[in-house]
Amino acid sequence: MSPRIDTHTHFYDPTRPEGIPWPSADNELLYRTVLPEHHRAIGEPCGITGTVIVEASAWVQDNRWILDLAADEPWIVGFMGHIDPGDEFSQHLVEYADDVLFLGIRLGGGNFDGQTAAVDAAVGDLAARDLTLDVLIHGQQQAEGVARVAAMHPQLRIVVNHVAHVAIDGQAPDPAWVESMGLLAAHPQVYMKVSGYVEAATQQPAPEDPQHYQPTFLALLDSFGEDRLIFGSNWPVCERSGTMKTIVNAVEVFCQDYPEIEEKIWWRNGQAAYRFSLER
């Protein structure tokens, strides 16, 4: 069977002595122990063969917690960490960057609302180390900020998370969002993570019908092409809106119409963007 790498999962354990900064204890769905074996149990029946973890903690020391978790766990092929831009960014990056499973960091959209020296320096450090930048953005201004960074560092691989938070109503997506996607896609090293789409559905719980998501997927294909779309589930957060079966089925149906993208969206494009190895 061909690999299927879920490039967007979050693992955490609220039973640790120090607890966790997110999610909060009042979140009845998400406040539970979430570890590789739990993702494997629901992922394998859907054909998933491994995962890239994305940071879920603002505590810089939790980069080490995840890397220790991943060290002897072949289900995990890589980790996108969390380091805040600032005076100690380079020092923290040095601490983790040599670990083969540390693939880069994710930055929230607020870092791209304006030009800041700290963000530019952090992005420059990532580029110099051939690491990847994940970005979680909303709206035109933040898309423009990411495009500015992409122009500054054409060698830096950037992955936009969660279909850039477009509202999905089963119809062709918002033209302003399509324009923003064209702005980002103009930079050949910018990828789009096909994730977070059940959460983006205007109807909640999200529709199970895979056709509901196809117009958005097609718009992304038109903008980014077959070599820059990457699958991710956003598990366990996705459970607020839909099941892993619904998420995977939507992409499977998309691949029926565009078979040339099948291996690419499931793992090859993710490997190109993150440089993970399938051999653990």
C-alpha positions in Angstrom: 0.0 0.0 0.0 1.2 3.5 -0.8 2.1 5.7 2.2 -0.4 8.2 3.5 1.2 10.7 5.8 -1.1 12.8 7.9 0.9 16.1 8.2 -1.1 17.8 10.9 -1.7 16.2 14.2 -1.4 17.4 17.8 -0.2 15.2 20.7 -0.3 16.1 24.4 -0.9 14.6 27.8 -2.7 16.5 30.5 -1.7 13.9 33.1 1.9 15.1 33.1 3.0 16.6 36.4 3.4 20.0 34.8 0.1 19.7 32.9 -0.4 21.3 29.5 -1.0 24.9 28.4 -3.6 23.9 25.7 -6.3 22.7 25.6 -7.9 24.0 28.7 -9.5 21.7 31.3 -13.0 22.9 30.5 -12.7 21.6 26.9 -14.7 18.4 27.3 -13.7 17.1 23.8 -10.0 17.8 23.6 -8.8 17.8 27.2 -7.7 14.2 27.2 -4.5 12.2 26.6 -3.7 12.2 22.9 -0.7 10.2 21.9 0.5 8.3 18.8 -1.3 5.1 19.6 -4.6 7.0 19.7 -4.0 8.5 16.3 -2.9 5.2 14.8 -6.0 3.5 16.0 -8.3 5.8 13.9 -5.8 6.5 11.2 -4.8 3.0 10.1 -8.4 2.0 9.2 -8.4 5.0 6.8 -5.0 4.1 5.2 -2.9 6.5 7.2 0.7 5.2 7.7 2.3 8.0 9.8 2.2 11.6 10.9 3.9 14.9 11.2 3.1 16.5 14.5 2.5 20.2 14.6 3.1 22.2 17.8 0.3 22.4 20.3 2.1 24.1 23.2 3.4 27.6 23.8 6.0 26.2 26.2 9.4 26.0 24.4 10.5 23.1 26.5 7.6 21.0 25.0 9.6 20.8 21.8 11.8 18.4 23.7 8.9 16.5 25.1 7.6 15.8 21.6 11.0 14.9 20.2 11.5 12.5 23.1 8.1 11.0 22.4 8.9 10.6 18.7 12.4 9.2 19.2 11.4 5.5 19.3 8.0 5.9 17.6 8.1 5.1 13.9 4.5 6.3 13.4 5.9 9.9 13.8 8.0 11.0 10.8 8.6 14.5 11.9 7.7 17.5 14.1 6.9 21.1 13.4 7.8 22.9 16.6 7.1 26.1 18.5 9.6 28.8 19.1 8.5 32.4 19.5 10.4 35.0 17.4 12.5 37.2 19.7 15.9 37.6 21.3 16.3 34.0 22.2 15.0 32.4 19.0 18.4 31.5 17.6 19.5 30.0 20.9 16.4 27.8 21.1 16.6 26.8 17.5 20.1 25.6 17.9 18.9 23.3 20.8 16.5 21.5 18.5 17.5 21.9 14.9 20.0 19.1 14.8 17.4 16.5 15.6 16.4 14.8 12.4 12.8 14.8 13.4 12.7 18.6 14.0 11.5 19.8 10.6 10.9 23.5 11.4 8.4 25.7 13.3 4.8 27.0 12.9 4.0 30.7 13.3 0.6 32.1 13.8 -0.9 34.7 11.5 -0.3 37.6 13.9 3.4 37.4 13.1 2.5 38.5 9.5 0.2 41.4 10.2 3.1 43.8 9.8 6.8 43.8 9.2 8.8 43.0 12.4 12.5 42.6 12.8 12.1 39.6 15.2 9.9 37.6 12.7 12.3 38.4 9.8 15.3 37.3 11.8 13.6 34.1 12.9 12.5 33.3 9.3 16.1 34.0 8.2 17.4 31.5 10.7 15.0 28.8 9.5 16.0 29.5 5.9 19.7 29.3 6.7 19.2 25.9 8.3 17.0 24.5 5.4 14.1 24.1 7.8 10.4 24.6 6.9 7.9 27.2 8.1 4.3 26.4 8.7 1.9 29.4 8.9 -1.6 29.7 10.3 -3.2 32.7 8.6 -6.5 34.4 8.1 -7.3 37.0 5.5 -5.7 39.1 2.8 -3.3 41.1 5.1 -1.7 38.0 6.6 -1.5 36.3 3.1 0.4 39.4 1.9 2.7 39.2 4.9 3.6 35.5 4.1 4.1 36.4 0.4 6.5 39.1 1.5 8.5 36.6 3.6 8.5 34.2 0.6 9.9 36.9 -1.6 12.7 37.6 0.9 13.6 33.9 1.2 12.9 32.1 -2.1 14.7 29.0 -0.8 12.5 28.7 2.3 9.7 26.1 2.1 6.5 27.5 3.5 3.3 25.5 4.2 0.0 27.4 4.6 -2.2 25.5 7.1 -5.9 24.7 7.0 -6.9 25.9 3.5 -6.1 29.4 4.7 -9.3 29.4 6.7 -11.7 29.9 3.8 -15.4 29.4 4.6 -16.6 26.3 2.8 -20.3 26.2 1.9 -20.2 23.7 -0.9 -19.9 26.3 -3.6 -17.0 28.0 -5.4 -15.0 29.8 -2.7 -14.8 33.5 -2.0 -13.1 35.3 -4.9 -11.1 37.4 -2.5 -9.7 34.3 -0.9 -8.9 32.9 -4.4 -7.0 36.1 -5.1 -5.0 35.6 -1.9 -4.2 32.1 -2.9 -2.8 33.3 -6.2 -0.7 35.8 -4.4 0.8 33.0 -2.3 1.1 30.5 -5.1 3.1 32.9 -7.2 6.0 31.8 -5.0 7.0 28.3 -6.0 8.2 27.2 -2.6 4.8 27.9 -0.9 2.6 24.8 -0.3 -1.0 24.5 0.8 -2.1 22.1 3.5 -5.4 20.5 2.6 -6.4 20.4 6.2 -8.9 22.0 8.5 -11.7 21.9 5.9 -14.3 20.2 8.0 -13.8 22.9 10.6 -14.1 25.5 7.9 -17.5 24.2 6.8 -20.2 26.8 7.3 -22.6 24.0 8.3 -21.7 22.3 11.6 -21.3 19.4 12.2 -19.6 19.4 8.9 -21.3 17.6 6.0 -20.1 14.0 5.4 -20.8 14.3 1.7 -17.3 14.6 0.0 -18.8 16.7 -2.8 -19.2 19.6 -0.3 -15.5 20.1 -0.3 -14.6 19.6 -4.0 -15.1 23.2 -5.2 -12.5 24.4 -2.6 -10.1 21.6 -3.5 -10.4 22.4 -7.1 -9.7 26.1 -6.5 -6.6 25.1 -4.6 -5.5 22.8 -7.4 -6.0 25.7 -9.9 -3.9 28.0 -7.7 -1.1 25.7 -6.5 -1.0 22.9 -9.0 -0.6 19.2 -8.3 2.9 19.5 -6.7 2.0 21.7 -3.8 -1.1 20.3 -2.1 -0.5 18.3 1.1 -3.0 16.3 3.2 -3.5 16.8 6.9 -6.3 16.0 9.3 -5.8 18.5 12.2 -6.6 15.6 14.5 -7.9 15.6 17.2 -9.2 19.2 16.7 -11.1 18.0 13.7 -13.3 15.9 15.9 -15.2 19.1 16.8 -16.6 19.0 13.2 -16.2 15.6 11.6 -14.6 12.2 11.7 -11.4 11.0 10.2 -13.4 8.9 7.8 -15.2 12.1 6.5 -11.8 13.9 6.2 -10.1 11.1 4.3 -13.0 10.3 2.1 -13.2 13.9 0.8 -9.6 13.7 -0.5 -10.1 10.2 -1.9 -13.0 11.4 -4.0 -10.9 14.3 -5.2 -8.2 11.9 -6.2 -10.8 9.9 -8.2 -11.2 12.9 -10.5 -7.5 13.9 -10.5 -5.6 10.6 -10.2 -2.3 12.3 -11.1 -2.3 14.0 -7.7 -3.1 10.9 -5.5 0.4 9.9 -4.4 1.5 13.6 -4.3 -1.2 14.8 -2.0 -1.0 11.8 0.4 2.8 11.9 0.9 5.1 13.0 -1.9 4.4 16.7 -1.7 4.6 16.6 2.1 8.0 14.9 1.9 9.1 17.6 -0.6 7.9 20.4 1.8 9.1 19.0 5.1 12.0 16.7 4.0 10.9 13.9 6.3 12.1 10.3 5.8 9.7 7.4 5.6 12.4 5.1 6.9 12.6 5.2 10.8 
